[in-house]
Amino acid sequence: MAAQTASLDGATEVRDVHLKVDTRFANVKVVGEEGMEARDKNMPRNLHNAAELFLRCGLVGNAEKLQETTNAMFKILASD
């Protein structure tokens, strides 16, 4: 869940955003590039953690894109 803010004509609106992801997201490992990224303790371990991180940072669009593209990948893999 993340809080998303929007401003329209000086009024600020805050809404809670909930994103349901497939439990298989936790099975897809995220591998950082060698160097600082690989050693960064905040680097997500899997796609579920990545979606959570996006939401905590207010990057709702990124979390939704991750969900969309990962679900498309699962659909492709299931068709074979």
C-alpha positions, 0 to 999 in steps of 0.5 A, spaced: 500 500 500 502 506 498 499 513 499 499 517 492 498 525 492 495 529 486 494 536 486 489 540 482 488 547 483 492 548 489 488 542 493 492 536 495 488 529 494 491 523 498 489 516 496 491 509 498 493 505 493 493 497 493 496 493 488 495 485 488 501 481 485 501 474 484 505 470 489 510 468 484 513 475 484 517 472 490 520 467 486 523 471 481 530 473 483 533 480 482 540 480 481 544 487 481 549 489 477 556 488 480 559 493 485 555 498 489 548 495 487 550 488 488 552 490 495 546 495 497 542 492 502 536 496 500 536 492 493 530 488 492 531 480 492 525 479 488 520 482 484 515 482 490 520 486 494 521 491 488 513 492 487 513 494 495 519 498 494 516 502 488 510 503 492 513 505 499 517 510 494 511 513 491 512 510 484 505 507 483 506 507 476 512 503 476 509 498 481 503 497 476 508 497 470 512 491 473 505 488 475 503 488 468 510 486 464 511 480 469 504 478 468 505 478 461 511 474 462 508 469 466 502 468 461 508 467 455 511 462 460 505 458 461 503 458 454 509 453 452 
